[in-house]
Amino acid sequence: MNDLSSVPESAKDPERPARQRKPDWIRVRAPVSQGYNETRKLMRELNLNTVCEEAACPNIGECWSKKHATVMILGDVCTRACAFCNVKTGMPRAVDPMEPENTAVAAAKMGLEHIVITSVDRDDLPDGGAGQFVKVIEALRRNTPDTTIEILTPDFRGKMRAAVEAICEAGPDVYNHNLETVPRLYPTIRPGARYYASLRLLEEVKSHNPMIFTKSGIMLGLGEQRLEVHQVMDDMRSADVDFITMGQYLQPTPKHAKVEEFVTPKAFAAYGSIARAKGFLQVASSPLTRSSYHAGDDFAQMRAAREEKLRKKDRLAV
């Protein structure tokens, strides 16, 4: 009898691509804690989706055990098909009118000091889904007024200015929109979006309300070059982005873009040092960094960094 245990998956099934082996520094434990199970149960009871599940986030075990979850509004079906993303693509269902209140209930039950709200792309909606973000922010302000609110929005293609204006009026504490990768890779990695349109969105947020913290992130390991990453940092700073996140891209399925490189923790630390030298208020750069990973702690540090910066400015003005 043949022993196939040491045979690569692609050799057993020629139609199936070989799975890439992950280095030790990005392996994580399976989610098995009581906190994880309680968070999952609450999300199901309230009919809420989470990007933690839909995007197969490697940190779900750690975050959910602490009852931290990133709610994904506007359903679980996206109108885009980005080469890096594991969220389903197709024609979305109608927007759930109970989603804003259910999100606020979840925040209250989990006792969240800081909540992150994201969404799928909804190019099918006249406002791109901006109105639902507004309703969620308003519901959170009514039900959990002490909870700080971070949103991670799509680019609202073709309706960006009106969408950003409405959301900024609702007053989130942090507005995140990810650039995802370097401009050269957009045609293959993020074909439905435009790099400079995303930069303009981040600039638009600051023009509406300079006190809203802005945040953006990129994935590394997709084939980008070091100087291209440095240029993205410069572009973000030109748009007055306060917080940059950098994390390792992980291929969710063999059908998605492959990992071109597993970037080492040392390289991530070097990128982080460069970003801090460029003037970001907050920097998160590690293989397991994701947009909402440790978002509450990062927000507190970013707010403290801004306050210290303003104090220094006042002292110099005297």
Backbone torsions as a table, in degrees:
resi	resn	phi	psi	omega
1	MET	NA	133.7	-179.5
2	ASN	-74.1	137.7	175.1
3	ASP	-97.4	110.8	-177.6
4	LEU	-93.6	4.3	-173.2
5	SER	-63.2	-28.7	-178.6
6	SER	-102.5	6.4	-179.0
7	VAL	-89.3	133.3	178.6
8	PRO	-58.5	148.7	-179.1
9	GLU	-56.0	-37.3	-177.9
10	SER	-67.5	-25.7	178.7
11	ALA	-78.4	-33.4	177.0
12	LYS	-67.5	-38.1	-178.6
13	ASP	-136.0	100.6	-175.9
14	PRO	-58.2	-22.2	-179.0
15	GLU	-81.9	-12.9	-175.0
16	ARG	-102.5	119.0	179.5
17	PRO	-64.1	149.0	178.5
18	ALA	-67.4	140.8	177.3
19	ARG	-80.3	134.4	-179.0
20	GLN	-75.5	135.2	179.5
21	ARG	-80.5	129.7	-179.0
22	LYS	-85.9	143.1	175.7
23	PRO	-69.8	162.7	-175.6
24	ASP	-58.9	-31.6	-172.3
25	TRP	-74.0	-7.1	176.5
26	ILE	-121.4	18.4	173.8
27	ARG	-85.8	139.0	-177.4
28	VAL	-129.7	159.8	179.8
29	ARG	-76.9	149.8	177.4
30	ALA	-67.1	144.4	-178.8
31	PRO	-75.4	111.4	-177.2
32	VAL	-134.5	2.0	-172.6
33	SER	-75.7	164.1	176.9
34	GLN	-64.5	-40.3	178.8
35	GLY	-60.9	-39.3	177.4
36	TYR	-60.3	-48.4	-178.0
37	ASN	-64.2	-37.3	179.2
38	GLU	-67.4	-40.7	178.4
39	THR	-64.4	-44.1	179.9
40	ARG	-61.8	-42.7	-179.9
41	LYS	-62.3	-42.5	-179.7
42	LEU	-64.3	-42.9	179.1
43	MET	-61.0	-39.2	179.9
44	ARG	-70.6	-40.1	-179.9
45	GLU	-62.0	-35.4	-177.3
46	LEU	-94.8	4.3	178.1
47	ASN	57.6	42.8	-180.0
48	LEU	-107.6	143.2	173.9
49	ASN	-95.8	154.0	175.8
50	THR	-129.8	142.6	176.1
51	VAL	-69.8	-22.7	177.5
52	CYS	-55.5	-44.4	179.7
53	GLU	-81.2	-49.8	-171.9
54	GLU	-64.9	-33.8	-179.2
55	ALA	-97.2	7.6	177.7
56	ALA	53.3	51.0	-177.1
57	CYS	-66.7	132.6	-179.4
58	PRO	-69.4	-15.1	-177.3
59	ASN	-94.7	7.5	-173.0
60	ILE	-59.6	-37.6	-179.9
61	GLY	-62.3	-46.9	-179.8
62	GLU	-65.7	-48.5	-175.0
63	CYS	-67.6	-46.3	-177.3
64	TRP	-69.2	-28.5	176.3
65	SER	-64.7	-25.5	176.9
66	LYS	-95.4	6.8	-178.8
67	LYS	61.1	42.2	171.6
68	HIS	-111.7	124.7	178.3
69	ALA	-141.6	144.6	177.3
70	THR	-99.0	111.9	-177.2
71	VAL	-76.3	133.5	178.6
72	MET	-109.8	108.1	-175.8
73	ILE	-89.2	173.4	178.0
74	LEU	69.7	25.8	175.4
75	GLY	92.4	-173.4	-177.8
76	ASP	-120.3	15.7	178.7
77	VAL	-120.5	126.3	-175.3
78	CYS	-101.0	146.8	177.8
79	THR	-86.1	-3.8	176.8
80	ARG	-107.0	169.2	178.0
81	ALA	-138.2	69.8	179.6
82	CYS	-71.1	146.4	-173.1
83	ALA	-73.0	-9.2	-177.3
84	PHE	-106.4	-11.8	-165.2
85	CYS	-102.7	139.6	-176.9
86	ASN	-94.4	-0.3	179.9
87	VAL	-71.2	142.0	-178.1
88	LYS	-60.8	146.9	177.5
89	THR	-114.5	140.3	177.9
90	GLY	162.5	-154.9	177.8
91	MET	-94.2	113.8	-176.1
92	PRO	-69.3	160.7	175.7
93	ARG	-82.6	174.3	178.6
94	ALA	-61.4	150.0	179.1
95	VAL	-66.8	134.8	-179.3
96	ASP	-78.1	115.4	-178.7
97	PRO	-67.7	-19.4	-179.8
98	MET	-87.0	-6.8	-175.1
99	GLU	-57.8	-45.3	179.8
100	PRO	-59.8	-48.6	-179.4
101	GLU	-65.9	-39.8	179.4
102	ASN	-65.1	-34.7	176.4
103	THR	-65.0	-41.9	178.6
104	ALA	-65.8	-39.0	177.1
105	VAL	-61.9	-43.8	179.3
106	ALA	-61.3	-43.9	179.4
107	ALA	-61.0	-40.7	179.5
108	ALA	-67.1	-44.9	-177.2
109	LYS	-67.2	-32.6	179.1
110	MET	-85.7	-7.8	179.9
111	GLY	64.8	40.2	-174.3
112	LEU	-74.1	128.7	171.2
113	GLU	-82.2	-26.2	-178.3
114	HIS	-143.5	133.2	-179.9
115	ILE	-127.5	144.0	177.0
116	VAL	-113.4	128.4	179.4
117	ILE	-118.8	125.3	175.9
118	THR	-127.1	-174.6	179.8
119	SER	-158.0	165.0	166.9
120	VAL	-75.2	167.6	169.5
121	ASP	-75.8	135.3	177.5
122	ARG	-126.6	70.3	178.8
123	ASP	-66.0	-13.1	-179.5
124	ASP	-79.0	-16.4	-176.6
125	LEU	-92.7	143.1	-178.7
126	PRO	-56.5	-34.0	-179.4
127	ASP	-105.7	8.4	-179.4
128	GLY	70.9	5.6	-178.0
129	GLY	98.3	3.7	-177.9
130	ALA	-59.5	-37.7	-179.0
131	GLY	-61.1	-33.5	178.7
132	GLN	-71.3	-36.6	174.1
133	PHE	-59.7	-43.6	179.8
134	VAL	-60.6	-45.8	-178.9
135	LYS	-64.0	-37.8	178.5
136	VAL	-66.3	-45.1	178.9
137	ILE	-60.1	-44.3	-179.8
138	GLU	-64.0	-39.9	178.9
139	ALA	-65.6	-39.3	177.9
140	LEU	-66.3	-40.9	179.3
141	ARG	-63.6	-35.6	178.7
142	ARG	-72.0	-43.8	-169.9
143	ASN	-92.6	-34.9	-179.7
144	THR	-134.9	71.1	-172.4
145	PRO	-61.9	-20.0	-179.6
146	ASP	-88.7	-6.8	-179.9
147	THR	-79.6	125.2	174.9
148	THR	-79.1	147.1	-169.1
149	ILE	-119.9	126.1	175.3
150	GLU	-118.1	130.0	177.8
151	ILE	-116.8	146.9	176.5
152	LEU	-125.3	103.2	-171.1
153	THR	-105.0	161.0	168.8
154	PRO	-73.1	-172.5	-175.2
155	ASP	-89.1	-4.3	179.7
156	PHE	50.1	51.9	-175.0
157	ARG	-52.0	125.4	177.9
158	GLY	82.1	-5.3	-178.7
159	LYS	-144.6	28.8	-169.6
160	MET	-64.3	-49.3	-172.9
161	ARG	-61.1	-46.6	179.8
162	ALA	-64.6	-38.7	-179.9
163	ALA	-65.1	-48.0	-179.3
164	VAL	-63.6	-40.9	179.4
165	GLU	-60.6	-45.3	-179.2
166	ALA	-64.1	-42.8	-177.9
167	ILE	-69.2	-41.7	179.0
168	CYS	-63.0	-35.5	176.9
169	GLU	-62.5	-31.8	178.9
170	ALA	-72.1	-21.6	170.6
171	GLY	81.4	53.2	170.9
172	PRO	-68.6	157.6	178.1
173	ASP	-80.8	-34.8	-179.9
174	VAL	-132.2	133.1	175.4
175	TYR	-115.2	113.8	-178.8
176	ASN	-109.7	134.6	169.7
177	HIS	-144.4	119.8	-173.0
178	ASN	-85.8	134.0	171.6
179	LEU	-76.2	-25.8	172.4
180	GLU	76.6	-47.6	-177.5
181	THR	-156.5	-178.2	-178.4
182	VAL	-78.8	156.2	-175.2
183	PRO	-55.6	-38.7	-176.7
184	ARG	-59.2	-29.5	-175.1
185	LEU	-93.3	-2.3	-178.0
186	TYR	-57.5	-43.2	-177.0
187	PRO	-58.3	-30.3	180.0
188	THR	-100.2	-32.8	-174.8
189	ILE	-92.8	-38.4	-176.2
190	ARG	-135.2	61.0	-169.6
191	PRO	-64.5	-24.6	-178.5
192	GLY	-84.7	-0.1	-175.5
193	ALA	-123.7	170.8	177.7
194	ARG	-129.8	129.6	-175.5
195	TYR	-55.6	-50.5	-174.6
196	TYR	-73.7	-23.6	173.4
197	ALA	-67.5	-37.7	177.2
198	SER	-67.4	-39.1	175.8
199	LEU	-61.9	-41.7	179.6
200	ARG	-63.4	-35.1	177.6
201	LEU	-60.6	-46.0	-179.4
202	LEU	-63.9	-38.2	175.5
203	GLU	-64.8	-38.0	-178.5
204	GLU	-63.0	-39.0	178.4
205	VAL	-58.5	-48.4	-178.9
206	LYS	-65.4	-33.0	179.5
207	SER	-69.6	-30.2	177.8
208	HIS	-79.0	-40.2	-178.8
209	ASN	-154.2	98.1	-177.3
210	PRO	-62.2	-17.3	-177.6
211	MET	-84.8	-12.7	173.9
212	ILE	-73.8	125.3	176.5
213	PHE	-68.0	136.8	175.1
214	THR	-110.8	150.1	-171.5
215	LYS	-145.9	144.2	176.9
216	SER	-153.2	158.6	-177.0
217	GLY	-145.0	159.8	174.4
218	ILE	-133.3	154.8	174.3
219	MET	-97.8	141.4	175.8
220	LEU	-111.0	153.9	-179.8
221	GLY	104.0	10.1	-179.5
222	LEU	-98.5	2.7	-179.1
223	GLY	109.6	7.8	178.7
224	GLU	-70.4	155.2	176.3
225	GLN	-100.1	155.9	-174.8
226	ARG	-57.3	-46.1	-178.1
227	LEU	-67.6	-27.5	175.6
228	GLU	-66.7	-38.9	177.2
229	VAL	-65.0	-41.7	177.6
230	HIS	-60.6	-38.5	179.8
231	GLN	-67.2	-37.6	176.7
232	VAL	-62.1	-41.4	176.2
233	MET	-58.5	-45.6	179.8
234	ASP	-62.7	-40.5	178.4
235	ASP	-62.7	-41.9	177.9
236	MET	-62.5	-42.7	-179.4
237	ARG	-67.2	-34.3	176.8
238	SER	-63.5	-29.2	176.8
239	ALA	-88.4	6.7	178.5
240	ASP	63.5	33.8	176.1
241	VAL	-70.5	133.7	-175.7
242	ASP	-86.7	-31.0	-166.6
243	PHE	-137.4	125.6	175.7
244	ILE	-114.6	136.2	173.1
245	THR	-116.0	139.9	176.8
246	MET	-135.0	124.7	-178.5
247	GLY	-140.8	166.2	-179.7
248	GLN	-77.1	128.6	171.7
249	TYR	-70.9	133.6	175.3
250	LEU	-122.1	129.1	-177.7
251	GLN	-70.4	115.2	-176.8
252	PRO	-70.5	-36.3	177.5
253	THR	-145.6	163.1	178.1
254	PRO	-60.8	-16.7	-180.0
255	LYS	-80.6	-15.3	-177.7
256	HIS	-88.2	170.6	178.4
257	ALA	-54.8	138.4	-177.5
258	LYS	-81.9	158.5	175.1
259	VAL	-76.8	120.8	178.5
260	GLU	-84.7	-25.0	-178.4
261	GLU	-159.4	138.1	168.6
262	PHE	-93.5	104.6	-175.6
263	VAL	-72.2	133.3	-174.6
264	THR	-75.1	155.0	175.2
265	PRO	-55.5	-35.4	178.8
266	LYS	-63.5	-41.0	178.9
267	ALA	-67.4	-38.7	177.0
268	PHE	-63.0	-41.0	179.0
269	ALA	-62.1	-38.7	179.0
270	ALA	-65.9	-43.7	176.4
271	TYR	-59.8	-40.6	179.8
272	GLY	-62.3	-41.3	179.1
273	SER	-63.9	-40.2	178.8
274	ILE	-65.8	-42.0	179.8
275	ALA	-62.3	-41.8	179.0
276	ARG	-64.7	-36.9	179.0
277	ALA	-66.8	-25.3	-179.9
278	LYS	-81.7	-7.7	170.8
279	GLY	105.7	11.2	175.0
280	PHE	-65.4	142.3	176.5
281	LEU	-69.0	-33.1	-178.6
282	GLN	-142.8	141.8	-179.5
283	VAL	-136.2	131.4	172.6
284	ALA	-126.5	115.0	-174.6
285	SER	-142.4	103.5	178.1
286	SER	-162.3	163.1	-179.4
287	PRO	-55.4	-37.5	-176.1
288	LEU	-94.8	3.3	177.3
289	THR	-61.1	133.5	173.1
290	ARG	-133.6	166.3	-172.9
291	SER	-53.0	-40.9	-174.7
292	SER	-108.9	8.9	-179.7
293	TYR	-69.8	122.4	-178.1
294	HIS	57.1	32.3	-174.3
295	ALA	-61.2	-38.2	-179.2
296	GLY	-64.5	-47.8	178.3
297	ASP	-62.7	-42.1	179.8
298	ASP	-63.7	-38.1	179.1
299	PHE	-63.2	-43.7	179.9
300	ALA	-61.0	-41.5	179.4
301	GLN	-67.5	-39.6	179.7
302	MET	-65.3	-42.0	178.7
303	ARG	-63.4	-41.2	178.3
304	ALA	-65.1	-37.6	179.4
305	ALA	-65.6	-39.6	177.8
306	ARG	-65.1	-44.0	-179.5
307	GLU	-60.7	-41.2	178.5
308	GLU	-66.5	-38.8	178.1
309	LYS	-63.0	-41.2	179.5
310	LEU	-68.1	-37.1	177.6
311	ARG	-63.4	-42.9	178.9
312	LYS	-62.8	-40.6	179.4
313	LYS	-62.6	-41.5	179.0
314	ASP	-64.8	-40.1	-179.9
315	ARG	-64.8	-38.6	179.7
316	LEU	-69.6	-26.9	-178.6
317	ALA	-76.7	-19.2	-177.9
318	VAL	-74.6	NA	NA
